[in-house]
Amino acid sequence: MSTPMLSFAQPLTLAALAAALRSHEPQRLPAETEAQLRAPYPPQAAPAASPPPGHWLLAHACGTGPEVPPELVRRLLLLQAYALSQAPAGAPVAKRLLDFYNREVWPVVYEQGTAETPLAHLSLPLLGLGDVNYQGYRLAAADVLELLGWAHLTLPEQEGQQVLGGAAFALAYATEALERATHLLRASLIIAGLSAAVAADISPELAHVAQVVEAACNAGATAPAGQLPLALGQLARAVAAAGQASAQRTSNLLATGSAPAGLLALPGVAASLADYSQRLSDPAPAAPDVRRVVENTEQLLGIELLAAARVWALRQPAHSSPVLEAMVAAFGGVVNFAAPDRLLAPDLHRAARFVREYEWA
């Protein structure tokens, strides 16, 4: 049974957003809204003496730093389309953003700039400006619009507040970080069990952040950020604390005289990563920094899992829970943790990916 489409006529929930992103099904505006868009994208030639269409938007497209990953751009398109669909006269732009989403046309967006920068870069391709990533290639947006038979939208400057306002960029990072943090919380409980320790429960912090983020998702395209920056900080600090606890468990696990010699550097690596996350999370992290904290904690749990699985294999406990045994067996299919001498860097990356992708009980 397929996952239903996201409802643009009802309040957005985090569960519905996550389900829509997992489903990879096309997303559309309500039928009555699309019916009203009889000619959604009529080409309108501007007089020769007027400024070029979108010139005001170009002034805000001053992005720098890393590009936003495609999976985040995909999420950003859906969140911005939802926000604009709730705004007066926002349906045509929302529909085109969903066209991008459904055809996997990812505008090139940058992490750094002004508050308006990410949404400016997201909006440029609507006008046939800027670049997009399409089918594995970076192409001019105008060429992709022509290829797909889509006319350029016109976007008057007076509508710019709807396009450039709101918190969709921060929400893309916040919703993804929440999903990954909830997953790594489950991972930490089981991995700590393999380390013969107890993991901290950060679920109350995650629940509070989820309430704030869900409210922000429904605040509209021009609503101020409100409590969202504070919630992002709380999320980053909770996830960083979970990583710090994992680093301490790794240190305790490998502090015994029977610790494998090939893993003795891991406590130092874990401590360095945990300290970096603490610096990123305090006092008010940027949205991309919250994602980095989550990634660091996934890696920290992967380091702990590598060490704990190796110690577990050496000691061969007479009795263990089926959950731990199944997890160790699955991990052994990804990382040969029993090998005494090997290059650890690839194994660390595989371990972090295992933490991120394994279906934790």
Contacts in CASP RR format, 6 or more apart in sequence:
PFRMAT RR
TARGET T0000
AUTHOR 0000-0000-0000
METHOD contacts of the structure
MODEL  1
MSTPMLSFAQPLTLAALAAALRSHEPQRLPAETEAQLRAPYPPQAAPAAS
PPPGHWLLAHACGTGPEVPPELVRRLLLLQAYALSQAPAGAPVAKRLLDF
YNREVWPVVYEQGTAETPLAHLSLPLLGLGDVNYQGYRLAAADVLELLGW
AHLTLPEQEGQQVLGGAAFALAYATEALERATHLLRASLIIAGLSAAVAA
DISPELAHVAQVVEAACNAGATAPAGQLPLALGQLARAVAAAGQASAQRT
SNLLATGSAPAGLLALPGVAASLADYSQRLSDPAPAAPDVRRVVENTEQL
LGIELLAAARVWALRQPAHSSPVLEAMVAAFGGVVNFAAPDRLLAPDLHR
AARFVREYEWA
2 23 0 8 1.000
2 25 0 8 1.000
3 19 0 8 1.000
3 20 0 8 1.000
3 22 0 8 1.000
3 23 0 8 1.000
3 25 0 8 1.000
4 19 0 8 1.000
5 20 0 8 1.000
5 25 0 8 1.000
5 26 0 8 1.000
5 27 0 8 1.000
5 28 0 8 1.000
6 12 0 8 1.000
6 16 0 8 1.000
6 17 0 8 1.000
6 20 0 8 1.000
6 27 0 8 1.000
6 78 0 8 1.000
6 82 0 8 1.000
7 16 0 8 1.000
7 30 0 8 1.000
8 29 0 8 1.000
8 30 0 8 1.000
8 33 0 8 1.000
8 81 0 8 1.000
8 82 0 8 1.000
8 85 0 8 1.000
8 86 0 8 1.000
8 94 0 8 1.000
9 30 0 8 1.000
11 218 0 8 1.000
12 82 0 8 1.000
12 214 0 8 1.000
12 217 0 8 1.000
12 218 0 8 1.000
13 214 0 8 1.000
14 175 0 8 1.000
14 178 0 8 1.000
14 179 0 8 1.000
14 210 0 8 1.000
14 213 0 8 1.000
14 214 0 8 1.000
14 217 0 8 1.000
17 78 0 8 1.000
17 79 0 8 1.000
17 175 0 8 1.000
17 217 0 8 1.000
18 175 0 8 1.000
18 179 0 8 1.000
20 27 0 8 1.000
20 78 0 8 1.000
21 74 0 8 1.000
21 75 0 8 1.000
21 78 0 8 1.000
26 98 0 8 1.000
26 102 0 8 1.000
27 78 0 8 1.000
27 81 0 8 1.000
27 98 0 8 1.000
27 101 0 8 1.000
27 102 0 8 1.000
28 34 0 8 1.000
28 98 0 8 1.000
29 85 0 8 1.000
29 91 0 8 1.000
29 94 0 8 1.000
29 95 0 8 1.000
29 98 0 8 1.000
33 85 0 8 1.000
33 91 0 8 1.000
34 95 0 8 1.000
36 91 0 8 1.000
37 91 0 8 1.000
37 92 0 8 1.000
37 95 0 8 1.000
40 92 0 8 1.000
40 95 0 8 1.000
40 96 0 8 1.000
41 92 0 8 1.000
41 96 0 8 1.000
41 150 0 8 1.000
41 151 0 8 1.000
41 152 0 8 1.000
41 153 0 8 1.000
42 151 0 8 1.000
43 151 0 8 1.000
43 152 0 8 1.000
44 154 0 8 1.000
46 52 0 8 1.000
46 53 0 8 1.000
53 127 0 8 1.000
53 152 0 8 1.000
53 154 0 8 1.000
53 155 0 8 1.000
54 127 0 8 1.000
54 129 0 8 1.000
54 155 0 8 1.000
54 157 0 8 1.000
56 157 0 8 1.000
56 160 0 8 1.000
57 120 0 8 1.000
57 123 0 8 1.000
57 124 0 8 1.000
57 127 0 8 1.000
57 129 0 8 1.000
57 155 0 8 1.000
57 160 0 8 1.000
57 163 0 8 1.000
58 124 0 8 1.000
58 129 0 8 1.000
60 114 0 8 1.000
60 116 0 8 1.000
60 117 0 8 1.000
60 120 0 8 1.000
60 164 0 8 1.000
61 117 0 8 1.000
61 120 0 8 1.000
61 121 0 8 1.000
61 124 0 8 1.000
61 129 0 8 1.000
61 130 0 8 1.000
62 113 0 8 1.000
62 114 0 8 1.000
62 117 0 8 1.000
62 120 0 8 1.000
63 110 0 8 1.000
63 112 0 8 1.000
63 113 0 8 1.000
63 117 0 8 1.000
63 118 0 8 1.000
63 121 0 8 1.000
64 110 0 8 1.000
64 112 0 8 1.000
64 113 0 8 1.000
65 110 0 8 1.000
65 111 0 8 1.000
65 112 0 8 1.000
66 110 0 8 1.000
66 111 0 8 1.000
66 112 0 8 1.000
66 288 0 8 1.000
67 108 0 8 1.000
67 109 0 8 1.000
67 110 0 8 1.000
67 111 0 8 1.000
68 76 0 8 1.000
68 109 0 8 1.000
68 110 0 8 1.000
68 111 0 8 1.000
68 118 0 8 1.000
68 172 0 8 1.000
68 288 0 8 1.000
70 106 0 8 1.000
70 133 0 8 1.000
71 176 0 8 1.000
72 172 0 8 1.000
72 173 0 8 1.000
72 176 0 8 1.000
72 291 0 8 1.000
73 106 0 8 1.000
73 107 0 8 1.000
73 109 0 8 1.000
73 122 0 8 1.000
73 133 0 8 1.000
74 101 0 8 1.000
74 104 0 8 1.000
74 106 0 8 1.000
75 172 0 8 1.000
75 175 0 8 1.000
75 176 0 8 1.000
76 109 0 8 1.000
76 118 0 8 1.000
76 122 0 8 1.000
76 168 0 8 1.000
76 169 0 8 1.000
76 172 0 8 1.000
77 97 0 8 1.000
77 98 0 8 1.000
77 100 0 8 1.000
77 101 0 8 1.000
77 106 0 8 1.000
77 107 0 8 1.000
77 122 0 8 1.000
78 98 0 8 1.000
78 101 0 8 1.000
79 168 0 8 1.000
79 171 0 8 1.000
79 172 0 8 1.000
79 175 0 8 1.000
79 217 0 8 1.000
80 94 0 8 1.000
80 97 0 8 1.000
80 119 0 8 1.000
80 122 0 8 1.000
80 168 0 8 1.000
80 221 0 8 1.000
81 94 0 8 1.000
81 95 0 8 1.000
81 97 0 8 1.000
81 98 0 8 1.000
81 101 0 8 1.000
82 94 0 8 1.000
82 217 0 8 1.000
83 166 0 8 1.000
83 168 0 8 1.000
83 220 0 8 1.000
83 221 0 8 1.000
84 90 0 8 1.000
84 91 0 8 1.000
84 93 0 8 1.000
84 94 0 8 1.000
84 97 0 8 1.000
84 162 0 8 1.000
84 163 0 8 1.000
84 221 0 8 1.000
85 91 0 8 1.000
85 94 0 8 1.000
86 220 0 8 1.000
86 221 0 8 1.000
87 162 0 8 1.000
87 220 0 8 1.000
87 221 0 8 1.000
87 222 0 8 1.000
89 159 0 8 1.000
89 162 0 8 1.000
90 159 0 8 1.000
90 162 0 8 1.000
90 221 0 8 1.000
92 153 0 8 1.000
93 123 0 8 1.000
93 126 0 8 1.000
93 153 0 8 1.000
93 155 0 8 1.000
93 162 0 8 1.000
93 163 0 8 1.000
96 126 0 8 1.000
96 150 0 8 1.000
96 153 0 8 1.000
97 122 0 8 1.000
97 126 0 8 1.000
99 105 0 8 1.000
99 148 0 8 1.000
99 150 0 8 1.000
100 106 0 8 1.000
100 107 0 8 1.000
100 125 0 8 1.000
100 132 0 8 1.000
103 148 0 8 1.000
104 134 0 8 1.000
104 135 0 8 1.000
105 125 0 8 1.000
105 132 0 8 1.000
105 133 0 8 1.000
105 134 0 8 1.000
105 144 0 8 1.000
105 148 0 8 1.000
106 132 0 8 1.000
106 133 0 8 1.000
106 134 0 8 1.000
107 121 0 8 1.000
107 122 0 8 1.000
107 123 0 8 1.000
107 124 0 8 1.000
107 125 0 8 1.000
107 130 0 8 1.000
107 131 0 8 1.000
107 132 0 8 1.000
107 141 0 8 1.000
108 121 0 8 1.000
108 130 0 8 1.000
108 131 0 8 1.000
108 132 0 8 1.000
108 133 0 8 1.000
108 138 0 8 1.000
109 118 0 8 1.000
109 121 0 8 1.000
109 122 0 8 1.000
109 169 0 8 1.000
110 117 0 8 1.000
110 118 0 8 1.000
110 121 0 8 1.000
111 118 0 8 1.000
111 286 0 8 1.000
111 288 0 8 1.000
116 164 0 8 1.000
116 165 0 8 1.000
118 169 0 8 1.000
119 163 0 8 1.000
119 164 0 8 1.000
119 165 0 8 1.000
119 166 0 8 1.000
119 168 0 8 1.000
119 169 0 8 1.000
120 163 0 8 1.000
120 164 0 8 1.000
121 130 0 8 1.000
123 155 0 8 1.000
123 163 0 8 1.000
123 164 0 8 1.000
124 130 0 8 1.000
124 141 0 8 1.000
125 131 0 8 1.000
125 132 0 8 1.000
125 141 0 8 1.000
125 144 0 8 1.000
125 145 0 8 1.000
126 152 0 8 1.000
126 153 0 8 1.000
126 155 0 8 1.000
127 152 0 8 1.000
127 153 0 8 1.000
127 154 0 8 1.000
127 155 0 8 1.000
128 140 0 8 1.000
128 141 0 8 1.000
128 142 0 8 1.000
128 145 0 8 1.000
128 152 0 8 1.000
129 141 0 8 1.000
129 142 0 8 1.000
130 140 0 8 1.000
130 141 0 8 1.000
131 138 0 8 1.000
131 139 0 8 1.000
131 140 0 8 1.000
131 141 0 8 1.000
132 138 0 8 1.000
132 139 0 8 1.000
132 140 0 8 1.000
132 141 0 8 1.000
132 144 0 8 1.000
133 139 0 8 1.000
134 144 0 8 1.000
142 152 0 8 1.000
145 151 0 8 1.000
145 152 0 8 1.000
155 163 0 8 1.000
161 222 0 8 1.000
162 221 0 8 1.000
162 222 0 8 1.000
163 221 0 8 1.000
165 221 0 8 1.000
165 222 0 8 1.000
166 219 0 8 1.000
166 220 0 8 1.000
166 221 0 8 1.000
166 222 0 8 1.000
166 223 0 8 1.000
166 224 0 8 1.000
166 225 0 8 1.000
167 216 0 8 1.000
167 219 0 8 1.000
167 223 0 8 1.000
167 225 0 8 1.000
167 228 0 8 1.000
168 221 0 8 1.000
169 287 0 8 1.000
170 216 0 8 1.000
170 225 0 8 1.000
170 228 0 8 1.000
170 229 0 8 1.000
170 232 0 8 1.000
170 287 0 8 1.000
171 213 0 8 1.000
171 216 0 8 1.000
171 217 0 8 1.000
171 228 0 8 1.000
172 287 0 8 1.000
173 232 0 8 1.000
173 287 0 8 1.000
173 288 0 8 1.000
173 290 0 8 1.000
173 291 0 8 1.000
174 209 0 8 1.000
174 213 0 8 1.000
174 216 0 8 1.000
174 228 0 8 1.000
174 231 0 8 1.000
174 232 0 8 1.000
174 235 0 8 1.000
174 287 0 8 1.000
174 290 0 8 1.000
175 213 0 8 1.000
175 217 0 8 1.000
176 291 0 8 1.000
177 232 0 8 1.000
177 235 0 8 1.000
177 236 0 8 1.000
177 239 0 8 1.000
177 290 0 8 1.000
177 291 0 8 1.000
177 293 0 8 1.000
177 294 0 8 1.000
178 206 0 8 1.000
178 209 0 8 1.000
178 210 0 8 1.000
178 213 0 8 1.000
178 235 0 8 1.000
180 294 0 8 1.000
180 298 0 8 1.000
180 356 0 8 1.000
181 202 0 8 1.000
181 206 0 8 1.000
181 235 0 8 1.000
181 238 0 8 1.000
181 239 0 8 1.000
181 294 0 8 1.000
181 297 0 8 1.000
182 206 0 8 1.000
183 356 0 8 1.000
183 360 0 8 1.000
184 239 0 8 1.000
184 242 0 8 1.000
184 294 0 8 1.000
184 297 0 8 1.000
184 298 0 8 1.000
184 301 0 8 1.000
184 355 0 8 1.000
184 356 0 8 1.000
185 199 0 8 1.000
185 201 0 8 1.000
185 202 0 8 1.000
185 203 0 8 1.000
185 206 0 8 1.000
185 242 0 8 1.000
186 360 0 8 1.000
186 361 0 8 1.000
187 298 0 8 1.000
187 301 0 8 1.000
187 355 0 8 1.000
187 358 0 8 1.000
187 360 0 8 1.000
188 199 0 8 1.000
188 200 0 8 1.000
188 242 0 8 1.000
188 243 0 8 1.000
188 245 0 8 1.000
188 246 0 8 1.000
188 301 0 8 1.000
189 199 0 8 1.000
189 360 0 8 1.000
190 323 0 8 1.000
190 324 0 8 1.000
190 327 0 8 1.000
190 360 0 8 1.000
190 361 0 8 1.000
191 199 0 8 1.000
191 246 0 8 1.000
191 301 0 8 1.000
191 302 0 8 1.000
191 304 0 8 1.000
191 305 0 8 1.000
191 308 0 8 1.000
191 355 0 8 1.000
192 198 0 8 1.000
192 199 0 8 1.000
192 246 0 8 1.000
192 249 0 8 1.000
192 304 0 8 1.000
193 199 0 8 1.000
193 324 0 8 1.000
194 305 0 8 1.000
194 308 0 8 1.000
194 309 0 8 1.000
194 312 0 8 1.000
194 324 0 8 1.000
194 327 0 8 1.000
194 328 0 8 1.000
195 249 0 8 1.000
195 250 0 8 1.000
195 252 0 8 1.000
195 253 0 8 1.000
195 304 0 8 1.000
195 307 0 8 1.000
195 308 0 8 1.000
197 249 0 8 1.000
197 252 0 8 1.000
199 242 0 8 1.000
199 245 0 8 1.000
199 246 0 8 1.000
200 241 0 8 1.000
200 242 0 8 1.000
200 245 0 8 1.000
202 238 0 8 1.000
202 239 0 8 1.000
202 241 0 8 1.000
202 242 0 8 1.000
205 234 0 8 1.000
205 235 0 8 1.000
205 237 0 8 1.000
205 238 0 8 1.000
206 235 0 8 1.000
206 238 0 8 1.000
208 231 0 8 1.000
208 234 0 8 1.000
209 231 0 8 1.000
209 232 0 8 1.000
209 234 0 8 1.000
209 235 0 8 1.000
209 238 0 8 1.000
212 227 0 8 1.000
212 228 0 8 1.000
212 230 0 8 1.000
212 231 0 8 1.000
213 228 0 8 1.000
213 231 0 8 1.000
215 227 0 8 1.000
216 223 0 8 1.000
216 225 0 8 1.000
216 226 0 8 1.000
216 227 0 8 1.000
216 228 0 8 1.000
216 231 0 8 1.000
229 284 0 8 1.000
230 284 0 8 1.000
232 284 0 8 1.000
232 285 0 8 1.000
232 287 0 8 1.000
232 290 0 8 1.000
233 281 0 8 1.000
233 283 0 8 1.000
233 284 0 8 1.000
233 285 0 8 1.000
233 290 0 8 1.000
235 290 0 8 1.000
236 277 0 8 1.000
236 280 0 8 1.000
236 281 0 8 1.000
236 285 0 8 1.000
236 289 0 8 1.000
236 290 0 8 1.000
236 293 0 8 1.000
237 281 0 8 1.000
237 282 0 8 1.000
239 277 0 8 1.000
239 281 0 8 1.000
239 290 0 8 1.000
239 293 0 8 1.000
239 294 0 8 1.000
239 297 0 8 1.000
240 274 0 8 1.000
240 277 0 8 1.000
240 278 0 8 1.000
240 280 0 8 1.000
240 281 0 8 1.000
240 293 0 8 1.000
240 296 0 8 1.000
240 297 0 8 1.000
242 297 0 8 1.000
243 273 0 8 1.000
243 274 0 8 1.000
243 277 0 8 1.000
243 296 0 8 1.000
243 297 0 8 1.000
243 300 0 8 1.000
243 301 0 8 1.000
244 274 0 8 1.000
244 277 0 8 1.000
244 278 0 8 1.000
246 270 0 8 1.000
246 274 0 8 1.000
246 297 0 8 1.000
246 300 0 8 1.000
246 301 0 8 1.000
246 303 0 8 1.000
246 304 0 8 1.000
247 267 0 8 1.000
247 270 0 8 1.000
247 271 0 8 1.000
247 273 0 8 1.000
247 274 0 8 1.000
247 300 0 8 1.000
247 303 0 8 1.000
247 304 0 8 1.000
249 304 0 8 1.000
250 266 0 8 1.000
250 267 0 8 1.000
250 270 0 8 1.000
250 300 0 8 1.000
250 303 0 8 1.000
250 304 0 8 1.000
250 307 0 8 1.000
251 267 0 8 1.000
251 268 0 8 1.000
251 270 0 8 1.000
251 271 0 8 1.000
253 259 0 8 1.000
253 304 0 8 1.000
253 307 0 8 1.000
253 308 0 8 1.000
253 311 0 8 1.000
254 260 0 8 1.000
254 263 0 8 1.000
254 264 0 8 1.000
254 266 0 8 1.000
254 267 0 8 1.000
254 307 0 8 1.000
254 311 0 8 1.000
255 267 0 8 1.000
258 311 0 8 1.000
258 314 0 8 1.000
259 307 0 8 1.000
259 311 0 8 1.000
260 310 0 8 1.000
260 311 0 8 1.000
260 314 0 8 1.000
260 340 0 8 1.000
261 340 0 8 1.000
262 340 0 8 1.000
262 341 0 8 1.000
262 344 0 8 1.000
263 306 0 8 1.000
263 307 0 8 1.000
263 310 0 8 1.000
263 344 0 8 1.000
265 344 0 8 1.000
266 303 0 8 1.000
266 306 0 8 1.000
266 307 0 8 1.000
266 344 0 8 1.000
269 303 0 8 1.000
269 348 0 8 1.000
270 300 0 8 1.000
270 303 0 8 1.000
270 304 0 8 1.000
273 296 0 8 1.000
273 299 0 8 1.000
273 300 0 8 1.000
273 303 0 8 1.000
274 296 0 8 1.000
274 300 0 8 1.000
276 296 0 8 1.000
277 292 0 8 1.000
277 293 0 8 1.000
277 296 0 8 1.000
277 297 0 8 1.000
277 300 0 8 1.000
280 289 0 8 1.000
280 292 0 8 1.000
280 293 0 8 1.000
280 296 0 8 1.000
281 289 0 8 1.000
281 290 0 8 1.000
281 293 0 8 1.000
285 293 0 8 1.000
295 352 0 8 1.000
298 352 0 8 1.000
298 355 0 8 1.000
298 356 0 8 1.000
299 348 0 8 1.000
299 351 0 8 1.000
299 352 0 8 1.000
299 355 0 8 1.000
301 352 0 8 1.000
301 355 0 8 1.000
302 348 0 8 1.000
302 351 0 8 1.000
302 352 0 8 1.000
302 354 0 8 1.000
302 355 0 8 1.000
303 348 0 8 1.000
303 351 0 8 1.000
305 331 0 8 1.000
305 351 0 8 1.000
305 354 0 8 1.000
305 355 0 8 1.000
306 335 0 8 1.000
306 337 0 8 1.000
306 344 0 8 1.000
306 347 0 8 1.000
306 348 0 8 1.000
306 351 0 8 1.000
309 328 0 8 1.000
309 331 0 8 1.000
309 332 0 8 1.000
309 335 0 8 1.000
309 337 0 8 1.000
310 337 0 8 1.000
310 338 0 8 1.000
312 320 0 8 1.000
312 328 0 8 1.000
313 328 0 8 1.000
313 337 0 8 1.000
313 338 0 8 1.000
323 361 0 8 1.000
327 358 0 8 1.000
327 360 0 8 1.000
330 354 0 8 1.000
330 358 0 8 1.000
331 337 0 8 1.000
331 351 0 8 1.000
331 354 0 8 1.000
331 358 0 8 1.000
334 350 0 8 1.000
334 351 0 8 1.000
334 353 0 8 1.000
334 354 0 8 1.000
335 347 0 8 1.000
335 350 0 8 1.000
335 351 0 8 1.000
335 354 0 8 1.000
336 342 0 8 1.000
336 347 0 8 1.000
337 347 0 8 1.000
END
